[in-house]
Amino acid sequence: MAESAPQPQKITKQIFGETYTIVGEASSGYISEVADFVESRLLELSKALPTASKTKLAVLCALNLADELFQMKEVSAKTNEIPELEERTKKIISLLEEGIIGDHF
């Protein structure tokens, strides 16, 4: 029996004074948590820039979140290189232990 596609979840959420209907495949709890996170970031920015328009705050929030995402991707890419390096190191050690490379370093 084929698995059915996840049913989209639909929630209504107030973010920074505006009401949004958010639809996604994640659980409604997760969607709500993401919306709350975005609102908290907007509130932080609004305290730092009290005269900024909602549009400006939204763009700055998006830029900050995109920057965090890019930084996490960079860290992740570097982390993914480590297992390859570890595997190569294990092979060299194995060759040394078997005496194929030689008796001396």
N, C-alpha and C positions, 0 to 999 in steps of 0.2 A: 504494500500500500504506500503510495507516494505521500511524502510529508507535505502538508499544506503550508503556504507562505504565512509568516507571522502576521497577525492582524494588527493593523496600525492602531496605535493608541492616540487618543485625542483628549487633550486637557486644555482648560482655559486658565491662564495665569496672568497675574498683574506684575508687570516689570516696569519699574521706574515711572509709575503713575499711568501706564498705558495697559490696556487689556489685550492679550494675544491669545489666539487659539493655536496651539502647537500640536502638530501631528507627527508621529514618529513610530518606528518599529520597536523601540525600547519600551521598557515598562513605564507606566505613568509616574511611578515614584522616581525613576531615574530622570525622566524628562523634567519633572518638578525640581529635582535637585540641581540640574543644569541651569534651569531658569533662575533659581535662587542664587546660584553662584554668579551668574551674569549680573543680576540685580545688585549683589553685594559689591561687585567690581565697579558698577556704575555709581553707586553711592559713595564709594571711596574716592572716585575721581571727582564727583560733584562737591565733596568737601574740600578737596585740594584746589578745585577751580570753580568757585561758587558762581561766577558770572558767565560761565560757558553755557552755550545752548545745549539742548538735549541731543541735537544732531552731532555737534562737536564732541560731546561726551561719548556718544555711541561709537563714533569713528575712532576716538582715542582708545576706548575700551577694546574695540576690534583689533586695533594695532597692537595693544599690549598682549592680548590673548594670542594673536598670530605670532608675535615675538617669542612668547613662551613655548608655543608649539614648535617653532623652528629650532629653538634651543634644545628642546626635548628630542627632536628628530636627530639633531647633530650628536647628542650624547648617545642616543640609541645606535646610530650608525657606527660610532667609535666602539661601543660595547659589543656590537656584532662582529667586529674584527678580532676581538680577544679570543673567542673559541678557535678560530683558524690558527692563530699564533700558538695557542696552547697545544693544539693537535700537532702542529709542526714540531714544537719543542719536544713533545712526547716521542715522536718518531726518531728525532735525533738522539734522545736519551736511550731509546731502545737500540738503535744502531751502535751506540757507544757500549752499551752493556753486552751486546753480542760480539763485540770486538771487530766489527766490520770496518770501522773507521780507523782503528789502530789501537795500540796499547798505550799510547801517550797522547796527551792533549796537545 
